[in-house]
Amino acid sequence: MRRRGNALCGKGGVRLFSWLLPLLVAGLILSPAADARVASPRSAPYQAITETMQARTVVLTGHDLTIEELIDIARNGAKVEVSSGARQRMADAYGLLLEGAAQGVSIYWFNRGTGGNRETVIFAGDPESRNNRELITRQQLAAFRSGARAGYGPEIADEEIVRAMMAVRANAMTHNAPSPELAAMLVDFINYRITPVVNARGTVGEGDLTALANIGAAMVGEGDVYLGGERMAAATALAKVGLKPLAPFGADANMLTSSNAYAAAQAALLVHDAKWALEWADLIYALDLNGMNSSVTPLASPVQADRPDKWLNWHAGKILAMLKGSYLFESDPNRIIQDSESLRASSIRQASAWKAWSSLRDSVLFQMNTSDHNPTVKVGVKPSDSWELSTPQLLRYYVKSSRRSGGKSGYILSNANWDPFPLANDIEAFSIALANMNVAVLHRMQRFGNPFFTGVAAADVLPTDVRYGLGGYAPIDIWQEIQSLAAPIAAEGNAGVNGVEELQAQTRLKVNRARQIVDLTIDLLGFDLNIAARWIDVRRAQVPTRRFGEVSEGLWSEFRKRVPLGGDLPGGIPQTPNGAVIAEFLRTTSPETYFGALPEPAGERVARVR
């Protein structure tokens, strides 16, 4: 350790140390996880992806990456390619970055330090001069190597998260100024399925520096990776696929790590999985209405016209379509005029969750297809383009055209684009909306145990025993966990890095909680489905000719194949397996098997960022 300290104080050592100091503060170099190659004892078993789309290539332009495409890359093994236009944009920006430093423009995290050392001069003059090149090369390599000890465990156990993170960064990096070698290496990692070992903790959500630093370390042959799902040293994996370790230059450490790709990647996975859960919630709600012999008047068009919200009206129409052909539209003297609130208002609660989901989806698309990087390197912008650009303050950051930038001028400007709002707000808003949907799910399940609402006890129509019920305490336990996870995280700020970086967005905590809520929602819906199916049995036994609509009958029939009736008594007894078996049915069976996705309300879809 002493010899290492002396080396830092050698030629260029003071400047190097001042440049790396913010990384020390952030935990990128000195961390309790002293050796990234030693797995945390709390790390879960690694979940490798199943490559079902390795023959597909998604073209990254920086403007129009969809969540569906990201899922194909992250979860299904699709490859990526950067468009020619995006490659040219990065090349021009990289040239402008180098030229800006040569022209004496102060550039954050390049020729100036970062964080509390933002005014520290790292080097002066042309970065490609012999002395500066040696210094920058040494600095960059040290920064990348230090990433092997970044963050804190446990390690991310899901390969899809790290792949999604790399894909998000590769797409948004096309707006930045990486060296061509860095941009190519990130694409190679995705396509060769080199998935770095990444620590789950260490980011406060204002730039996921530590997680991305783990990826950077693997690029220079440090730390561990998974190659095709098999763990090995990064250097070994690079050699196996024929890649040379990256030789970073320019501001590559900044270009890779200054991003919220960890949060955006998980948010994209959240949006995809949440849609699945919401589709199932709608199907099971229709089954519940059939099982309860409910009044459908709350869904009728005159009722909806009194409250003309696009999402509320859309959802009521969707549930009506699912119920078409059901006995609920026939006259029944035993049908009560009005159900419990949980049955009546579930459409409103579920529509509101859809509305929050739509806002979250649009925030994720925005986050994935724009730059959240600091600084902004903008090629082709001139002082005459906007009044503030011609002021003395802004002209300090103007770079004149040169050969390096393809004959284009531009600006290099420090910014706050790394602040991941509104995404962080929309994640929490969706969590709260989903919790408010789930409380209705829990209560409508419980109403099936009361003949005041059902009009009859199940045991009076069909035999039952202790194996059938309302799920016992399990649904309540699940709901309490959802309730605790949905509580908003208090706004936080700690004045780190000499008070320069005093805000924290906590996106890691917010998106992790939201993803847990979605997973628990599937568990809760499994109990709901089991109860609703049994009440379809009851209603059929009451009147064997009853119809429940094509959608509900299809779902009920398929469910009964998974959870068949048994016993010698009429109507049988549901052979209810462990609740996890039912939840697995929901997780592995597409809801669109029974009812295809409807077009969203007109005017609600936010256009892709272009």
N, C-alpha and C positions, 0 to 999 in steps of 0.2 A: 504494500500500500504506500509506503514511503517513496519507493522508486516511481510509482505511478504518479504521485503528487509532484515530484520533481519534474517529470516529463511535461506536465501541464504548465509548468512555469518556465519551460525552455523557450526557444525561438517561436515567437507568436503565441506563447502560452498564456500571457495575460489576456490578450484579445480572445483567445479560444475559450478561456475559462469564463470570461464575462459573457460570451455568447451562449455557453452551455449552462450558466447558473440558473436561468429560469427553468431549465429542464430538470435540474437538481431539485428545485423547489416543487415542481410538479410531480416529482417521484419517478422521473424517467430514467435516472441513472442509479441513485441509491434508493432501494426499496426493500421492505421486509421480505419480498420474494427475491432473495439474493441470486437464485439460479433459476432462470425460466425453464430449464430442462427438467426440473424436479416438479412433478405434478403435485398440486395441492391435495392433501389428504381428503379434503372436502369436495374434490372434483367429482362430478357425476360421470358415469360411463359415457364414452364418446358415442354420439349418434351420427353416423356417417349417412350421407345422402344415398338415394338410389337413382342411378343415372338412367333416366328413361327418355331424355331428349338430348343426348350428347351429339346427335347428328344435326341439331338445330343451331344456328348462329344468330344472335341478336346484334343488330348494328347500333352502336352507341353514337348519338349525335350531340348529346348534351342538352337536347331540347324536348325529346318526346319519349323517353323511357317510361313504359307503363308498369303498373304493379304486376300485371299478369306476366310480362316479360321478365321482370325481376324474379318472380317465383320460378319461372322456367330455368333461369340461371342458377339461383340459389338452391332450390329444392330438387330440381330435376336434371341438373348437369349440363344445361345448354351452354354453348360457348359464346364468346363475344368478339366483336370486331369494331374498331373505331372508324367512323366514316372519314373519307378523305378530307372533307371540309373541316371536320373537327381536328384532324391531325394538323392541318395547315394553320388553324386558329391557335393551337398550342405552340407550334413552331414560331409563329409571328410574335406571340406573347413572350416566349422564352428569349427571343432575340431582343425584344424591347426591354426585358428585365436586365439583360447583360449590358445593353447600350445605356440604359438609365444610370446604372452604376458608373459606367465609363464617363458619362457626362456630369457626374457629381450630384445626381439626384439622391436624396436620402431615402432609402428603401428599407422599410421595416422588415426585420428578420432576414436580411441579406447583407447589405453593407452597414447596417445598423443592427443593434441587438434586439432583444425581444423582452416583453414584460417590463420589469423594473429597469432593464438595461437598454430601453428603446432608444436612448440618445448616445449610447456607447458606439464609437466608430470601430467597426470590425476590420474594414480595409478601405482604402481610398484608391480611386483610379480604375483602370480597365481590369475587370475580373479575369480576363484571359491573358493578362501579362504573366510572365513566368513566376514571379514571387507570389502574386495574388492567386494564381491557379494552384500552386502548391498549398497555400494556406487554406483556401476554400475546400480543396479536395480532402485535406486532413480534417478540417472541421466537419464536413459532411459525413465522412466515413465514421468519425467518432460518434456523431449524433445518431446515425443509423445503428451502429453497433450497440449503443447504450439502450436502445429500445428492447433488447432481449430481456432486460430486467425491469421493464415498465409495468406499472399498474400493480394490482393485487388480486390474488385468487378469490374464488376458485376459477379455474380455466373455463372458458366457454365450451360447453359440452356438445353443442349442436353445430355441425359443419355448415348448415344452411345459413346461420347467422353471420359467420365470418365470410362466406361466399357473397351473401347479400351486401355486406359492408364493402367488400372489394369492388363489387359491381357498381354500387352507388358512387363510390369515390372515383372509379374509372370514368363514369359518365359525367359527373360534375367537374372533374379535373380538366375536362376539355375547355372549360372557361378560364383556366389558370395558366401558369407558365412553368410546367415541369420540364426537365430535360427530356429529350426524346427517349432516352434509355429508361428513365423511370416510368414514363407512360407505357412503354412497351412491356416492361417487367410486370406491371400490374395486370395487364391483359394476359400475359403468359401464365401468371399464377392461376388465374381463373380457368384458362383453357387446358392447362396441364393438370388441373385439379390439385394444385399445391395449396394447402389450406393451413396457414400458420397457427400455431398455438397462441391464443389470445386470452389474456386475463380479463375476467368479467368486470372487475371493479377498478376504480382509479380515475374515472372521469366524473366531473361535476356537471356535465351537460352544456358547457359553454366551449365547445370544441372537444372532440373525443381524442385528445392527444395521445393518451397512453395506449388505447386499443390499437390505434393506427401505427403507433411506434413499434408495437409487437410485430406488425406486418412488415414494416420497414426493416427490422432486424433480420427477418428471414430472407429478405432480398439480398442482403450482403453476406448471407451464410451463417448467421448467428441464431441461436435458439433452436427450437424444434418446430416441425410441421407435420401434417398428415399428407402423404402422397397417395391418392386413391383410397383414403381411409386408413392407411397404415402409418403409424407414428415413426418418425426417424429424425435425425439431425437435419437441419435446413441445408447444410452444405452437402450432405449425402443426396438429398432430394434433387438439388440443383444439378449435381453431377449425373444422376440417373436419367434426367430428361434432356441433358445436354445444354443446360443454361450456365453461363458464367455469372458469378456474383456481380451484383450491380456496383458500378463505380459512380456514386452520386456526385453531382456538381450543381452549380448555381445555387438555388434556394430549395433544393429537393426535399430536405427534411421538413421544411415549412409546407411545401406543396403537397406532401403526402398527409401530414398530420393535422393541419389546420382545417378541420372539417367536422361536421356532426354526422358522419356516415354511419357510425355505430347506432345512433338513435334513429336515423332515417331508415336504416335497413330493418331494424326491429319493428318500426312503425309500419313499414310496408307489409311485413309478415302479419302484423296485427290486423291491418285492414283486410287482407285476404281471408284470414281465419275468422274474423268477426263477421264478414259477409256470410260465410258458411253457417255460423251459429244463428244469425238473424233469419236466414232462410228456413232453418229448422224450427226456430221459434214460431214462425208464421204457420208452418205446416201443422205443428203440434197444437197451436191455438185453435185452428180449424177443427182438429180432432176433439179438443176439449169442448168446443161449442156443441158438437154433435153428441158427445157423451153426456153433457149436462141437459140436453133438450132445451137449449137456450133460445131466448128471443133474439132475433136478428135485426130488430128495429134500429139499434144504434148504428148499423152499417148502411142503412137505406139512404138513397140519394138526397131526399129532402132534408134529412138530418145533417148530412155532410155539407149541403148547400148553406146551412146556417153558420158554418165555420169553415170558410173556404181557404184552408191552408193546403198547399199542394201535396205535402207529404202525408197529412192526415187523410185527405181525400183519396190519394193514391193507395194508401194501405187498406182503407175500408173497401175500396174496389177490388183489391187483390184478394182479401179474405172472402168477399162475396163470390168471386170467381172460383175460389177453392171449394166453396160450399154449394156451388150450382148443382142442382139435382138432388140435394139433401131433403130429408123429411122435415127439416126445420122450416121450410117454406110452405108446408102444408098445415092446415088448421089442426090444432091439438088442444082440446079442452083442459088438459092437464098441464099445459105449458104456462108457466107464470109470466106475468106481464114484464117483469124486470129482474135481471140476474144481480148477483153481488157485484160490487164495483170492480173486483179483480177480473171478472168475465166481461163486464160491459166496457171497461176502460183499457183492457189489454191492447186493443188496436191502437189507441192513442199513445200508450206507453211504447209499444213496439214501433210505431211510426216515428215517434220522437227519437228513438234509438237509431233508426235508419237515417233520420235527418242529421243527427250528430255524426253518424258514420260517414255520410256524404261530405260533410265539412272536413272531417279528418282525412278522408281519401284525397280531397283536393289539396289540403296542406301538405300531404306526403308527396303528391305529384309535383307540387311547387318546390318542395325541399330537394327532391331528387334531380330536378331539371334546371336548377339555378345554381349560382355560386354562393357558398357560404364561407368563402376563403378570405383571409386577410394577409396581404393587401390585394386590392383590385388592380390587375394589370390589364388596361383597356387599350387595345390597338385600334388605330384609325380615328380616334377622337381628337378634335382640334379645338383651340381656344375659342374659336368663333361658334362652336356648337351650342354653347349655353353661356349666359352672362357671367356666371360665377367662375367659369373656367378661365376667363381672361383677367381675373383679379390677381394682384401680386401674390397673394397667399397660394392660390391654386397653381399659378405658373411655376412655383418652386418644384412642382412634381410633374412638370411637362417634359417629355422626352422627344427631342427632335428626331426626324426620320434619319435612318441610316441603312447601311447594307444589312446589318444584323437583323433588323426588324422588317426586312423585305421592302425597304423604302417607305415605311409607314411610321408616322409619329403616334403619340399616345400619352396616356397618363398612368402613373402608378400611385395609388392613393390608399392610405390606411383607412380602415372602416370598422364597422361593428356588425358586419354581415354574419359573423359566427354566432350571433345570438339566435337560438333556434325557435324563436316565437314567430308566427302563431302556432307552429306545430306543437309545442309543449302544452299550450292552452287547450288545443283541440284534443289531445290525447286524454287529458283529465276530463274534459267535457264529455267525451264519449264514455269514459269509465263511469261517470255519474249517471248518464242516460241509461247505460246498460244495467246499472244497479237498480234504477227506478223501474226498469222493465222486469227485472228478476223478482222484485218484491211482489209484483202482480202474479208472476208465475207461481211463486211459493203459495200465495193465498188462494189462487184458484184451484191448486191441487188440494188444499185442505178443505175447500168447500164441498168436495166430492164425498166427504165423510159425514155430511149433514143432510138428512132427508128433507129438511126445510128448504133446501135449494134443489136437490135432485128429485124430490117428489116421491122417492122410494129408496129403501135401503137395498144395497146390492145383494145382501144375503137373503132378502125376500124373493129375489128373482133367480139368482144363481147361487150354487153352493160356494162356500169360501172356507178358508182355514187360516192358520197363522202365517202361512207363506204369502198370503195376499194382504195388502194393506196400503197405507199412504206413504210408505217408505220409512216409517219410524222417525227417529231423530236425525237421520242422515241428511234429508233435504234442509232441515233447519240449521244443522251444522254447516253445510255448504253455504247457505245463505249468509250466516254470520261471518264466514270468511270473506265472501264477496263484499259484504257491508264494510268490513274493516279495510279491505283493499281499495274501496272506492272513495274513502275519505281523502279530501284534497291534501296534498303535501304543502305544508306552510312555506310561503315564499322565503327564500334563504339568500344570505349574502355574507361572505366572510372575506375580509380584506387581505387576500393573499398577494404575493409578489409586490411587496412595498405599497400595497393599496391600489395598484394599477388594475388588478383583476379581482373585483370585489362582488361580482354577481355570479350566482349559480342557478342554472335552469333545471337541474335535477331530472333531466330527461331519462337517464338510466332507470331511476326509481319509478318514474311515471309510466314508462312504456313496459317495464317488467310487471308492474301491477296490473296494467290494462290487459296484458297478454294472459296473466293468471286469471283475471276475471272472465275472459273469453273461454278459457279452458274449463273453469268451474261452471260457467253457464251451460256448457254441453253436459256436464255431470247432472246439473239440476234439471235440465230438459229431459234427460234420460228417465228420471223418476216421473216427470210429468207425462211423458209418452206412455210409460207403463200403466199409469192410472187411467189415462184417456182411453187406451186400447181396451182395458177391462170394462169400461163403461160403454164402449161400443158393443162388447159382448152382452152387456145387460140390456141395452136398447134393442138389440136384435132378438134377444130372448123374449122381450115383451111383445114385439111385433115382428115376426120373422120376415115379413115382406118390406120392412123399412129399408130405405136407401140413404146413404150418407154422402153422396156425391162421388164422382170418379176419383178425385184426388185423395180424399180421406179413406175410401175403400181400398185403394191401391196401397196406401201406407199401412193401414191396419192389416191387410192380408199379408204383406211382406213381413211385418213385425211378428205376426203370429207364426211365421215359418221359423223365425229366430227364437221366439219365446212361445212354444206351442202349449196348447191346453192338454191336460192329462187327467187321469182318474176315471172312475166309473160313473160318477154322478152326472146328470144332465148339465150340459154347459161346461163341464170340466173345471179344473183348477189351473190357473196360470202357473206354469212351471218356471217361476221367476228365478233366473240365475243371479249371480252377484251383479249388483248395479253397474259394475264396470263393464260387464258384457254388453249391456244395453247402451252405455255411453260409447263403447267401441263401435257399435252399429251406427251411431250417429256420426262418429268421426271418420268412418270408412265408406259410408254410403252417401253419394252426392244428393243433396236435397232436390236438385233439378231432375232427378230420376222421376219424381212425382209431380213436380210443377216447375216449369221453366222460369227463369228470371224474367220479370216484366221490365219493359223500358221504364227508366226513371221519370219522375214528373217533368213535364216540359219546362225548360228554363232553369232547372236545378243543377245541371251538370256544368261545372266551371270548365271552360276551354283549356286545353293543354297549353302549358307555357311554351311560347315559341320565340 
